[in-house]
């Protein structure tokens, strides 16, 4: 038992504890690892472990339950059984999530660690891959495993490298109507900030509104002071684009890093991890690069022009 806690109480220090426990089991030649985890922040933890565990050569599966084990409709046992079946019968290597694929009890999905979001508060099929597909499905009745992705990472003789640094002073802010510069000024002194923008990656920074010009100046001031600022979208599907509308052009010119189709939660974890393990300039360069499947390289940047 690593910790007994609600998942909303997770902090970066807990990711380090999990990674350390995984490393010990890898050194004992475990065939695979199942990590049970509360569903509310399971996606954050999956992303964190995906970045921390470099060259992991066995399956590391995070498994949760949308319904507690004391309820007749609990999905806990089936999720765990399917995860164990997947580990025992496949050559998959890496971090992933195992949860119900649909509302019935007939299959579970193996989901990509950096592209999965909890989309419903209580349904058993709440976890879905965004801008991506599931890795595989496990038929609970037959125990048959079908890989949807054919180019998945496989077992190898690579040596596990654990990079468990995290910068504590990283923030996440959601854009909305009627914002003020003080909301961005709050992050002065932070090492990193992820903006969950609107649409293609926008924030209220357009002239001639002086309030919005002051927000742009606040973001410029953050970047000038040393804060790494990255942009994602609150839209579930599609990619950000810095060169279409004025707001994005102004933000990109100010030095905001556009993260393509990366989920805001994943971008938050990634930026904190990068700043905890790399020098600032290297972290800035790596932020918009695909390291663990967090960016869908095949997603058309220009799909909105079709």
C-alpha positions, 0 to 999 in steps of 0.5 A, spaced: 500 500 500 503 506 497 497 511 500 490 510 502 487 517 500 482 520 495 485 522 488 483 529 489 488 529 494 494 527 490 500 531 489 506 531 485 510 527 491 505 522 491 507 521 483 514 520 486 512 515 491 508 511 485 514 511 481 519 509 486 514 503 488 514 501 480 521 501 480 522 496 485 517 491 482 521 492 475 527 490 479 524 484 481 522 482 474 515 483 475 511 481 469 506 487 470 504 492 475 497 494 476 496 501 480 489 502 483 487 509 483 481 513 484 478 516 478 477 523 479 485 524 478 486 518 475 488 521 468 493 526 471 497 520 474 497 516 468 500 522 464 505 523 470 507 516 470 508 516 463 513 521 463 516 519 469 517 512 467 522 512 461 523 505 457 519 502 462 519 495 459 513 492 462 505 494 462 504 499 468 496 499 468 492 504 472 485 501 474 479 505 477 472 504 479 466 508 477 462 504 482 464 502 489 465 495 490 460 495 495 455 496 490 452 491 485 453 495 479 461 496 481 466 495 475 471 494 480 472 487 479 471 486 472 476 492 471 482 488 475 480 482 472 481 485 465 487 488 467 490 482 469 488 478 463 491 483 459 498 483 462 498 476 462 497 475 455 500 480 451 507 483 450 505 490 451 510 495 455 508 502 457 503 506 462 496 505 460 489 505 463 484 499 464 477 501 465 470 499 462 469 500 455 461 501 455 456 501 460 455 493 460 460 488 463 462 485 457 469 489 455 474 493 458 479 498 454 486 499 455 487 507 454 493 511 452 495 514 458 496 521 456 490 522 451 485 519 456 480 524 460 474 522 465 468 524 461 462 523 465 461 523 473 458 516 474 458 512 468 462 506 468 464 508 461 466 515 463 474 514 460 475 515 453 481 517 449 481 524 446 484 525 439 486 518 439 483 511 439 484 505 445 490 501 445 486 494 446 480 491 448 479 485 453 472 481 452 470 479 459 466 473 457 471 470 453 478 473 455 480 474 448 484 481 447 484 485 441 489 490 439 486 496 436 493 499 435 498 495 431 504 500 433 504 499 440 510 499 445 512 492 446 517 488 451 524 489 450 531 489 454 531 497 455 533 499 462 528 503 466 530 510 467 526 514 472 525 522 472 521 524 478 522 531 478 516 536 478 516 543 479 511 545 484 510 552 481 506 551 475 499 553 474 493 552 470 488 557 468 481 556 464 479 562 459 472 565 460 468 571 458 469 577 463 477 576 465 481 581 468 489 581 468 489 580 475 487 573 474 494 572 470 498 577 475 497 571 480 502 567 477 507 572 477 513 568 480 511 561 477 515 557 473 510 555 468 503 556 466 498 552 462 492 556 459 486 552 457 484 557 451 478 557 447 477 555 440 484 554 437 487 557 443 485 563 444 485 568 450 481 575 451 487 579 449 484 583 442 484 590 442 481 595 442 478 593 449 483 596 454 482 591 459 484 585 454 490 589 452 492 589 459 491 581 459 496 581 453 501 585 457 500 581 463 502 575 459 508 578 456 510 580 463 509 573 465 514 570 460 519 576 460 519 574 468 521 567 466 515 564 466 514 558 461 507 559 458 503 554 454 496 554 450 491 548 450 484 548 448 478 547 452 475 544 446 475 536 447 477 535 439 481 538 434 488 542 435 490 549 437 493 553 431 497 559 433 496 563 426 489 563 424 486 569 428 489 575 431 488 573 439 493 567 437 497 570 433 499 576 438 499 570 444 504 566 439 508 573 438 509 574 445 512 567 446 506 563 448 508 555 446 502 552 442 501 545 444 497 542 438 492 537 441 495 536 448 489 535 453 490 541 458 491 536 464 496 532 460 500 539 458 499 541 466 503 535 468 508 535 462 510 542 463 511 541 471 515 535 469 519 538 464 521 544 468 523 539 474 528 535 470 530 539 464 533 546 464 528 552 462 530 552 454 530 545 453 523 544 457 520 550 452 523 546 446 520 539 448 513 542 451 511 542 443 514 535 441 511 529 442 514 524 447 509 519 450 503 520 445 501 526 448 500 529 441 497 526 435 502 527 430 497 525 424 491 530 426 491 535 421 493 542 423 489 545 417 482 540 418 478 547 420 480 549 413 476 543 409 
